[in-house]
Amino acid sequence: MQRWLRGQLQRLAGPERVSEQRFRAQGYGEVLELVNFQVSIRPELPRRLLLCAHWDTRPRADRDPERPEDPIPGADDGASGVAVLLELLRLFREHPPPIGIDVVFFDGEDYGQEGDLERYFLGSRYWARNKPPEYLPRYGILLDMVGARGAIFYQERYSLEAAPELVDLIWNTAHELGYGSRFPRSPGAYISDDHLMLIQEARIAAINIIHHRPEPDPFPAYWHTHQDDLSVIDPLTLQVVGQVLLEVLYRRLPARL
Ligand SMILES: [Zn+2]
């Protein structure tokens, strides 16, 4: 997967735009060799936005009664966000965006055992702690679980606290494009995810677009099971998320950055 993703990024953005951040992290009885990928679009522009997703998938299916020790495919939990970002990169080359955009693919998001948040978000934590102090994108937008059939994106609560105006902008844009039923303008749950590292460790106003509902049961049944494979994915959902983002990036956000 690492080799494949590197090849895709170099093909879509040009090798000179792609950088890799290699690091080690302590796992459960193992030292992990991880890598974040970053692609910088229009690096000459000072006004910048960060887009991100995690490219790792969970190494165990701890919500699955069958084979809980085996890794999950992670078609939605991980890969869907990567898929949308790859298509955006392809479009950025055809139509250079009016703002600078950095697209980051984090490793090690989903490594931790449930409840052990110290061993989640390994890539975003490392990235946020080692980011150059002068690099301060105006906002960060994380995509996670953005591909499932019928996915509903409630307003994630850490996002509402970190950047309520950006949540408003994105959700209002979705309504204007006719996707209101997918983007209810009401709070969901507090979801710990890579955007928390951006907020807490790097002081970036970051939000998370993630398929979930309010408590008590935020995630769909396939989450962290072997059922998270291509059968849950609907290209229409990927398209809805991508189109909302394109409208925001090219038309709505530039005046506000
Ligand atoms: Zn996960």
Boltz pocket constraint, residues with backbone or C-beta under 6 A from the ligand:
constraints:
  - pocket:
      binder: B
      contacts: [[A, 58], [A, 77], [A, 110], [A, 224]]
      max_distance: 6.0
